[in-house]
Amino acid sequence: MNTVLTARRYPAYPVSSLASLLNLSRDFDRLFESPGTPSAKADPEPSFSPLAELRDSKEAVAVSLELPGVNRKDVSITYLDGVLTVAGERRQESEVREGETFRTERRYGRFERSVEISTPVDADKVAAVFKDGVLTVTLPKRADAQPKKIDISAG
């Protein structure tokens, strides 16, 4: 059984359908933006947006985020009304010397990723592990959300 998972990259992106309709213009504008190309509305400071992997098994949904260079103390995780949100900050730890010119393609700053989980989750058993720059949040499915085998009796 596959579960539809919706990942969002934009902070404060609405969850309700009414709010989604109100932001139709913003969504339409994003349709014409290509990844890696700065838009006219882009923030003056580049932001960091971690890549995500979503896995669905019979027992749980697992969400993994790549967070290289992020300290686990700078990350917060919340689960509310079917939405898992991971927020934090990747801090730039470089020394800038006067008169030096350098280029960086690494991105720093605040990030927030929200994932809508359509399967009922046992919120009291949600667990997170941060290892080797990868944060994995495991959301166990509630017992009533797991498939049950139904025996067929002879009629």
C-alpha positions as CSV (number, residue, x, y, z in Angstrom):
1,M,0.0,0.0,0.0
2,N,1.5,3.3,-1.1
3,T,0.9,6.5,0.8
4,V,0.9,9.9,-1.0
5,L,3.4,12.1,0.6
6,T,3.7,15.8,-0.3
7,A,7.0,17.5,0.3
8,R,7.1,21.3,0.5
9,R,10.3,23.4,0.2
10,Y,8.8,26.8,1.0
11,P,8.5,28.0,4.6
12,A,5.0,28.9,5.8
13,Y,3.4,27.1,2.8
14,P,-0.3,26.7,3.6
15,V,-1.8,23.3,4.7
16,S,-5.5,24.1,4.2
17,S,-7.1,24.0,0.8
18,L,-8.5,27.6,1.3
19,A,-5.0,28.9,1.9
20,S,-3.7,27.0,-1.1
21,L,-6.3,28.7,-3.3
22,L,-5.2,32.1,-2.0
23,N,-1.6,31.4,-3.0
24,L,-2.5,30.2,-6.5
25,S,-0.6,33.2,-7.9
26,R,2.6,32.3,-6.1
27,D,2.3,28.7,-7.3
28,F,1.8,29.9,-10.9
29,D,4.9,32.1,-10.7
30,R,7.0,29.1,-9.4
31,L,5.9,27.1,-12.4
32,F,8.1,29.3,-14.6
33,E,11.1,29.2,-12.3
34,S,13.7,26.6,-13.0
35,P,15.8,25.1,-10.2
36,G,19.1,26.8,-9.7
37,T,17.9,30.0,-11.5
38,P,17.4,33.0,-9.2
39,S,14.0,34.6,-9.6
40,A,13.3,38.3,-9.5
41,K,11.7,37.7,-6.1
42,A,14.6,35.7,-4.7
43,D,15.9,36.5,-1.3
44,P,19.1,38.7,-1.4
45,E,20.8,36.0,0.7
46,P,20.9,32.5,-0.6
47,S,19.2,30.0,1.6
48,F,19.9,26.3,2.3
49,S,17.2,23.8,1.4
50,P,18.0,20.2,2.4
51,L,17.2,17.3,0.1
52,A,14.6,14.8,1.3
53,E,13.9,11.1,0.9
54,L,10.5,9.7,1.9
55,R,10.0,5.9,2.5
56,D,6.7,4.2,3.3
57,S,6.6,0.7,4.8
58,K,3.9,-1.3,6.4
59,E,4.8,-0.2,9.9
60,A,6.1,3.4,9.5
61,V,6.9,6.4,7.3
62,A,10.5,7.5,7.3
63,V,11.7,10.9,6.3
64,S,15.4,11.5,5.8
65,L,17.0,14.9,5.2
66,E,20.5,15.6,4.1
67,L,21.9,18.2,6.6
68,P,25.7,18.3,6.0
69,G,27.4,20.9,8.0
70,V,24.4,21.4,10.3
71,N,24.8,21.0,14.1
72,R,22.0,18.9,15.5
73,K,21.4,21.6,18.2
74,D,20.4,23.9,15.4
75,V,17.6,21.7,14.2
76,S,14.0,21.5,15.5
77,I,11.3,18.9,14.6
78,T,7.6,19.2,15.0
79,Y,4.6,17.1,14.0
80,L,1.2,18.7,14.0
81,D,-2.0,17.8,12.2
82,G,-0.4,15.4,9.8
83,V,2.5,17.7,8.9
84,L,6.1,17.0,9.8
85,T,8.3,20.1,9.9
86,V,12.0,20.2,10.2
87,A,13.6,23.6,10.6
88,G,17.0,24.9,11.5
89,E,20.1,26.8,10.3
90,R,23.3,26.0,8.6
91,R,25.8,28.5,9.8
92,Q,28.7,29.8,7.7
93,E,31.9,29.2,9.6
94,S,34.5,30.9,7.3
95,E,36.8,33.7,8.0
96,V,36.8,36.6,5.5
97,R,40.1,38.3,5.2
98,E,40.1,41.9,3.8
99,G,41.3,42.1,0.3
100,E,40.7,38.4,-0.6
101,T,38.3,37.4,-3.3
102,F,36.7,34.1,-3.1
103,R,33.7,32.2,-4.5
104,T,31.4,29.9,-2.6
105,E,28.7,27.6,-4.0
106,R,27.8,26.3,-0.6
107,R,24.5,27.7,0.8
108,Y,23.9,28.8,4.3
109,G,21.1,30.1,6.3
110,R,17.7,29.1,7.8
111,F,15.8,26.3,6.3
112,E,12.4,24.7,6.8
113,R,11.0,21.6,5.1
114,S,7.4,20.4,5.7
115,V,6.1,17.0,4.7
116,E,2.4,16.2,4.7
117,I,1.8,12.6,6.0
118,S,-1.5,11.3,4.8
119,T,-1.4,8.1,7.0
120,P,-2.5,8.3,10.7
121,V,0.7,8.4,12.8
122,D,1.3,7.5,16.4
123,A,2.7,10.9,17.4
124,D,3.9,9.7,20.8
125,K,6.3,7.2,19.1
126,V,7.9,9.5,16.5
127,A,11.7,9.2,16.8
128,A,14.6,11.0,15.1
129,V,18.2,10.0,14.6
130,F,21.0,12.3,13.3
131,K,24.0,10.4,11.9
132,D,26.7,11.4,9.4
133,G,24.9,14.5,8.3
134,V,21.6,12.7,7.7
135,L,18.5,13.3,9.9
136,T,16.0,10.4,9.8
137,V,12.6,10.9,11.4
138,T,10.6,7.7,11.8
139,L,6.8,8.1,12.1
140,P,5.2,4.8,13.2
141,K,1.7,4.2,11.7
142,R,-1.2,3.9,14.1
143,A,-2.5,0.3,14.5
144,D,-5.8,1.2,12.9
145,A,-4.0,2.6,9.8
146,Q,-2.2,-0.7,9.1
147,P,-3.7,-3.2,6.6
148,K,-5.6,-6.1,8.2
149,K,-6.1,-9.5,6.6
150,I,-9.7,-10.4,6.3
151,D,-10.6,-14.1,6.1
152,I,-13.3,-15.2,3.7
153,S,-15.8,-17.7,5.0
154,A,-17.7,-20.2,2.9
155,G,-21.2,-19.0,2.4
